[in-house]
Structure formats: structure tokens, C-alpha cells
Amino acid sequence: MAQIDEQLVSKVVSEVLSRLYSQPAAPAKSGSSGSFGVYENMDDAAEAAHASFEKLREQGVSARRKAIAVIRKLCVQHAQEWGEIEFAETKIGRLDHKIEKLKICGDLVPGVEMLERMAFSGDHGLTIIDFAPWGVIGAVTPSTHSVPTLTGNAINMIASGNSVVYNTHPAAAKCAAVAIRAYNQEIFKETGISDLLTTVIKPTLETFDAMCNHPKVKLLCVTGGPAVVAAAMKTGKRAVCAGPGNPPVVVDETADLAKAARCIIQGASYDNNLLCIGEKEVFVVDSVADQLLAELKKAGAYQLDASQIEALADKAFVFPKGKGAGCPHPVVNRDLVGRDAAVLAKAIGLDVPASTQLLFGETKADHIFVDEEQMMPFIPVVRVPNVDAAIREAIHAEHSYRHTAIMHSQNINNLTRMAQEVDTTLFIKNGPCMTGLGLGGEGFLSFSIATPTGEGVTTPMTFTRSRRCVMVENLNLF
């Protein structure tokens, strides 16, 4: 796994700042604002995005296609560089996966081809149902996938005719601003539109409030923590919100256990388990539990014993008012989120090979690692007597978030039953979690998965308004 030392972190962040402030803030000639999307003030960012939306509306679908083509090209061309910048700024996840997430954005995020239209022709004339843009969309992006999320949002939202103003996560604001500026500079060359994507240099709660309350921001899209999702849904504006997840894995007695172990490691270790769809806990039928544990070790995961798991839990979670005193809900230790498995092991006094992708160990179903979304490369494995108990415990651990669940089985009845009962937005059968977003599985990609508001994996259609146009007694061909 790739590593970046502190000197390189400082060097890359310094280069980010240099690039960020290298462009003049004053108006430039040829219709460009000169800021190319990066502003000091949220009101200025929103106004610039609105002006660019008006230009995009005038230029039509051809301009949308040009802008999207630019974004696809740049996110692939700069995947290595921007992945390094994001990794250096956030210090979480895995560099190779940061790079891969940007590369797949160029191929798997859908554009204008996914927009739908309907027409009805009959004795009374012609009716067309088309899908119009909202205007300016206010978007919140996470620190876990900053540039990939804003890139996927940009493609979807521009495809549907909108512009975007971002309040990015403060811990990943610099890498986001670099990408936004680069996208706008090239879009301007192709279309003369300079601010289809805008942001502020220093995002805060105050800039989030300003974005949400700006009269020209018509729709909100939030990919972030529960607090910011709750705040967005209280604004009174339409909000497309990604909620929490705690994806369970069920392994029954018919599963291909060697494959299941490889898939669990691949998914739970991807970007050090920062993905909201990532495998977080495993429920395995007792008759095959020993074999699954052996296959996990054979595939390269490192098993912790009970005392080591408890030591890691003490490091991984904190109780703000003291353990067991006043605050029943634990908070994940940010110093361990998204860190390598070797870093987690070192925190409890273990030395494991730097190449170790995942730690695992047996726990009870009520263990804190089962109950909480920890976002680090450790996965608890729980023995259960049969598949009925496995599905029941998986549903309980998923907490009705309706986000993601995974099952390894060759029994079609068991697969069907779990799919129906767990009722998640994503249900992956016999594969790692990322196949649910098109990486190794069929389908399209988005890093915004709207579970509380029901839109699911977002597409250009998510960010449109339905409009009906009726021509009475004309234009029908009957």
C-alpha cells in the first residue's frame, strides 16, 4: 500500500496553495470572472454559479456535453496528481484507491444520455413530459471522497442543465478547489462559461448556512454526516441527502468460502473502509465459520484475538463524557479513521506487515464494532447458528438505514429472502461492495447515494424537475 511521508504532505499542500492563489480574483477579459469558481464569499460563489447557469441554459444541451467531456478528460488525466493532493491533505484512505476513484469517474458516471422524455399522442393532441433543470444546486461533499464526489456530482448536475455551488468539507477543501478551478478553466475554453462549478476557499458552517439560504440555490445535495443532512432537510428546500450506513455481510453454508473471503477483504479494505457501502460486519453460519476464518487468513487478512479486539475498540471509539457516563453513543476516533491496517495494529502494540489490507476477529453480535460504522480496516465476524439468525442479526446491525447489504450464498431462496427483508438501496450478491457501484459489476457510478430521501444512487434524472407541455388538437398524427 502506498505511503506518503510528512515532508511530502507539506510539499504537496504548499503546491496546492500556490496553485489556488495563482489566478487573479479580479475580472478578466473575454467574459471570465478570473476566479474560475473559487471565491472568498459564498454569496459571490452562488451568484457566479447562477450567472453561469443562465449561460448554460442559453447554449443548450450541446454546451452540457462539452462541459461533461472536459470533466471526464481532466479527472482521468489528473487522477494521479489529484489523488496525491487529496491523500496529502486528508491523510486518510489509500493513495492507489484515491487515484482509481477518479479514473472510474471518467467512464462510469452517466451524462445527458440518461435523461428521459415521454410523449403521448392521441385524438386530443400531443403531450410531452420533459425534465428541466432546477438552476443552482448547493452541494456538500465529504472528506472521504472529496474530488471523486464533486466530480460525479458535476457530471450528473451539468448533464441535467444545472450549475453547482459547493460547500466542501473543510478537511478536503484545497484539493476540491484545485479540481473546481481546473474544470472551470477548461470548460471556459470550450463554452465561454467560467463558473459552472463554484466553491469557497474556506468552507465553514457559516458558509453552509449561507449556501442553503441563498435565494438562487434551488436544490440541495448533501453527501456528509448525519448533522449536515439533518440541517439540510430543515431548510425547507428540496434536499437530496446521503445518509449513514453500516453494511452487513451474510455468509451461509452454501457460499464459495474462498471467494467470499477474498471479496470481504477487497471491499472492507477498499480505501481503508472509507466507502459508505463498505463491508462493516460479517455474520457467518456456524457450520462454515472456521473455514471462513481460515480463508480470510489465507487471503492475507490478519486475525486479532479477543483481548486485541477489545484493545482496538478502546482506541477506536471514545465517549465524549466518559465511558458509560452520560453519553451512551460512542464517537469514532478520527485519528484512526481511514488509516492503514498496520497503523491500527500499531495502536495496540502489534507489528503486522505493511502490506496487510485488513484486520479481523470474532465478536458477539452486540459488540461495538458490529453496532457502529467505524470506517477503518477492521471487520468483526459473528458466528450464528443458521441463515435465519444471520439475516435477523444483519437487519438489526443495519439499523434500518436501508443503505447497503451483502450476501455470499449459492441458495437462490436465501438470497431472495435477504434481499426482500433487509430492504437496502444496494444489495450485492457474491461480490465485494464496490460492484454495487459499477466497479467490477454492471451499472453506473455515483458517490452520492441518497438513502433517507429515497433517490438511491443519484443520476442526472435525480437533479431535474418534471414538466408537462400540452398541445390540444394539433401535432398528433392520427
N, C-alpha and C positions, 0 to 999 in steps of 0.2 A: 504493500500500500504506500502511496506517495506521501511524503512528509515535507513540510515547509518549516525552516527554522526561523527564529525570531528576527534575525538580520534581514532575511528575505522578506518577511512580513513587513518590516519597516520600509524597506526599499520599494516594494510594490505599492503600499499605501501612499508613500510620497509621490510616486509616479501618478497615482490616481488623482491626488490633489492637484498636481501640476497640470494634468490634462483638463481637469474640471474647471480650473480658473484661467485656462489659456485663452478662452474665447471672450471677446468683449461683451459686456452686458448692454451697451448702448445699441440703438437701432442701426442695422446695417442696410446697405443698398440692396436693390433687386427684390424687395419685399420680405426679406428675412428680418426677424426680430433681433438677430445676433445672439440670442440666448440659446436657441435650438432646444427649447424645452426645459432648461434648468433655471429656476428662479429663486430669488431670496424670499419672496412673499407668495402665500398660497392664493390670494386674490388675483395677483398678476398671472400666476400659473393657470388658474381656471379661466380667466378672460382670454388668455392666449389660446388655450385649448378650444374655447368657443369660437374664436375667430377662425381657427383652422378647420373646425367642423363646418362652418359656413362655406369655406372654400372647397372642402371635400364634397359637400352636397352639390355645389355648382358643377364640379368636374365629373361627378358621376362614378359609376362602377369601374370604369377604366382606371381612374386615379386610385381607387381602392386596391385594384390588382397590382398596380405599380408599387404602391407603398408596401404591400404584403410581400412582394417579390424582393424588395430591398431588405426587409426584416429577415426573411428566410435566408438570404445570401449572407448577411452580416453575422447572424447568430452562429452559422456554421464556420465562416471564415475566422471569427474571433473567439471560437469556443475555447481554445487553449488559453488565450490571454485573459479572457473574461472569467473563465473558471479559476485561474490562478488569483485574479484580483478578488473574486468573491471569497475564495478559500482563505486568502490572506486577511481579508477584512473580518470575516465572521469566525474564523478558526474552528469551524465545526464541519463534520462530514468527511468525505474522501475526495481528493482532487480529481482522480480519474472519473468519478461519477459526476462531479460538477461539470466536467467537460462533456461527458456523454449526454447529460440532460440538455445541454444547449444544442448539441448536434442533432438530437432527435426532434427538437422543436422545428427545425427547418423542414422535416419530412412529414411529421405526424399530426401537427396542429392544422385543423381544417380551415379553409378560407371561404371565398364567396361561393364556391361550388356547393356548399352545404345549405345555402339559402333556399327556402321553399316558396312556391307560389301555388295558388289554387284558382281554378276558373269554373264557373257554372254557366252553361248556355242553354236556353230553352225558349218557350213561347213568349216569355215576358222580357227577353233581352239577354244581357250579359252581365255577370257579376264576377269581379276579380278580387281575390284576397291576397294582398301583398304585405310585406313585412318591412316596416320603416325603422330608421334609427331613433334612438332616444335623444341624441345630441352629445352632451359631455357626460362621460361616465367617471365617477370618482372611485378609484380602485385602491385597495390596501393590499400590500404584498408582504410575505413573511421573510424572516431572516434565513429560514431553512432552504429556500429555493428562490432567491431574490430575482436574479436575472432570468432564469427559466420561466418563472411565474409571470413577470411583467411582459416577457416576450410572447408567451402563449396568449395572455390577455390582449396584447396589442394586435396580434393576428386576428383573433376572434372578433374583437370590438371594431377594428377598422373594416373588416370584411362586412360587418353589418352597418357600416356607414357612420360610426361614431368616432369621436376623439376621446382621449383619456387623460385625466389628471390623477397622478399617483401620490398617495402618502405612503412612502415605502417604510419598511421597518428601520428604525434608527441604526441598528447594528449592521445593516447592509445597504445603507443609503448611498455610499460612494460608488460601489460597483453598479448600482441601479442607475445613478446619474450618468456615469460613463456610457452605459449602453443606450440610454434615452437620448443623449446628445448625439451619439454616433448614428443612431437610427434616423433622427430628425435631419441631420446634415445631408445624408444620402437621399432621404425622401424629398427634401427641398430641391436637390439637383434634378430629380425625376419629375416633380409635380409643381414646384414653386410653393409648396405648403411646408411651413417651418416648424410647427408646434402641434402636430397631431398627438404627440405624447409629451406630457409635461410633468414636472415634479418640483419639489423644493429641496434646496441644498441640505437643510437641517429639519427633517420631519420631527414633529412632536405631537403630543396630544392636542395642543392648541391648533396646529395646522390641520390635524384630522378633523377637529370641530369646524374649522373654517371651511374645509372642503365639503363636509356633509351639509353645512348650512348655506353654501353658496347658491344663489338662485339659479345659476346657469348649469349647475350639476343636477342632472335629472334622474340618474340611476346610480346606485352604489353596488360595488362588487368587493366583498371582503374575504380575503384569504389570510386568516390570522387566528389569534387566540380567542377564547370564549368572551372575554371582556369587550374586545373591539367589535365582535359580532353582535353582542347584546346592545352596544351603543348604537351601531348602525341601524339595527332593527327598531330602535326607539325614535329615529329621526322623523318618521312619517313618510319618508321617501321609499320607493320600491328598492329592495335590497336583495341581492343575490349573495348568499352567505355560505362559506365553507365552515363546517362545524368540526368538533373533535371526533376522534376515532380511537378505538382500542381493538384492532383486528385480531380475532381469534383464529386458530388453526385447529381443525379436527382431523385426526388420523385414525381410520378404522382398521379392522383386522384384514381387510381385503386390499389395502393400499400397497403399491410398489414402494417399499420402505426405503430402499437406497435412493430412489428418485425423490421421494418425499423429503428425505434428509437434505439432499442437495438443494432442493427448491427452498426449504426453510432457511438454510444458510444464505442462499443467494438473495432472498427477499429481505430477511431480517437484518442482514449486514449492509444492504444497499445504502450508500451514503451514510453509513453508520446508523441506520434505522431512523433517519430523519423523515422518511416518507410517511405521510398520514395513513397510507394504505399498507404500510409495512407490517409484517407478522410480529405480533407482540406477545402472544402466549399460545402454548400448544396443549391440546387435550388429546391424549392417545389412549386407545383401548388397552387394558392391562395385558392381554394375551400377547401383544406385539410390542409392548413398551420397551422391554430390554433390548430388543433388536433395533428399534428406532434409535435408542440412546447409543448403541454400538455404531450404527450407521452415521450418526451425527459426528461421533469421534473419528470415524474412518474418513469422513469427508472433510476433516480439518477443524471442526469446532472444538473448543476446549471446555471440558466439564468441570464445574465447581461442585464441591461438596456442600452439605447443609450449612456448616459454620461459615464457609466462604460466601455463600449466598447471603446470609444474614449480615456479614460484614459489609458486603457490597450494598445491601439495602440501606444500611445505616449511613453510608456515604452518598447514595443516590437520591435519598429523599430527606427533606427537612420539614419540621413542623414549626411554623412561624412563632408560636407561643410556647414552644417546648413540647417534646414528645408526650402525647397523652394529656396535655394540659391546656384545654381551652380551644384548640383548633383541630377538629377531627380530620380535616382534609390535608393530606401531605402535599408538599410542593417539591417539584423535581429540582435537583441541584444543577444549576446551569453550567457549572464548571465541568460536569460530566456529560452533558447533552451533546450528542453527535461526535463524541471522541472515540478514538480507536479502541478496539478490544484490549490491546496491550496497555493502554492508559487506564482503563477500568481495572484491569488486573493489578497494575502497579499501585493503584489507590488502596488496595487491600494487602499489599506486600507480596504479590506474586509476580514472577517474571515469566512471561509467555513469549513465544516468537512474535516478532513484529508483523509477520505475515498472517497471524491469527485474525480471522474475519469476525468470529462470533464466539461469545461465551454462552454456556447454557447450564442448566441444572434442574433437578427435580424439586418441586414445591407442592404445597397444598393449594387447593382451588381458591382459598381465601387469602393467599399471600399478597402482599402489597405490589409485587412485580406483576401479578396477574391482574389486579384491580386497576392499576394506574397506567396511563400511557407515558412510558418513560423516555422514548426516543434515544436509546443508546443500544449498542450491540450486545445485549444480554437477553436471552429469552428463557422464561420458565417453562418447564414441561410438567404436566399434571397427569398422573395415571387415573383412569376412570374404569369402572367395571365393564361398560359396554357402550355401544354407539348412542343409545338413548341418553345416557348420562353425559356423554361427550357433547352432544348437541345442546342439552339443557344447560350445562356449565358454560358453553361457548356463548349462548344467548345472554346468560347472566353477566359474563365478563364484558360483553359488547355494550352493555348499559343502554340498549335501545337507541344508540347513536344512529343506527341504520347507515353506517359508513361502509365498512369492508369486512368480509369474512372469506376464509379459505378452507377447502376441504380436500383431503387426499383419500381417494376411495375408488374401487372398481365396481361398486354396487350402485347401480343407477337409482334404485329406490332410496338409498341413504342420501345420495347426492341431491335428489329431487326434494326430499323431505327437509334437509337442512336449508336448501335454497329458499323454500317456502316459509320455514319457521323463523329463520334468522332475519329475513326481510331487509337485507342491506342493499345499498346502492350498487356496490360492486360485490360479486360473488365469483371467486376464482376456483376452478376445479382442476386439481392435479398440475398445478404450476405455481411459480413464485408470484408474489403480489404484483410486480410491475407489468405482468402480462395483461392485467386488467386495464392498463392504460396504453396498450398497443406496443409495448416494448417486449417482443417475443410472443405476443398474442395478436389476434386480429383487432382492428378498430383504430380509433383516433385518440389523440393525446390532449389533455389539458391538466394543468397543475391546480386549477380551481375546481373543486368538487363540492357542489352545493347540496349538502345533506339537510340542514334544518329548513331551508326554504324550498327544497324538493326538485330543483332543476337538474340535479345529478352532475355528471361530467359535462362541463359547460362547452358550448359550441357557438358559432355565430348567431344561431337562432335564439339562443338564450338572451341576447342583448338587442332584441328587436321588439317593436310594437306591431300588433296585428291591425291592419286597416282594410276596410271593405269599400270597393268602388262599384257602383251600380249604374248601368246604362239600361234604361227602360225602353222596351220595344225597338231596340236597334242593336246592330253589331252581332246579333245572333245569326247563325247560318241555316236556320230551319225554314 
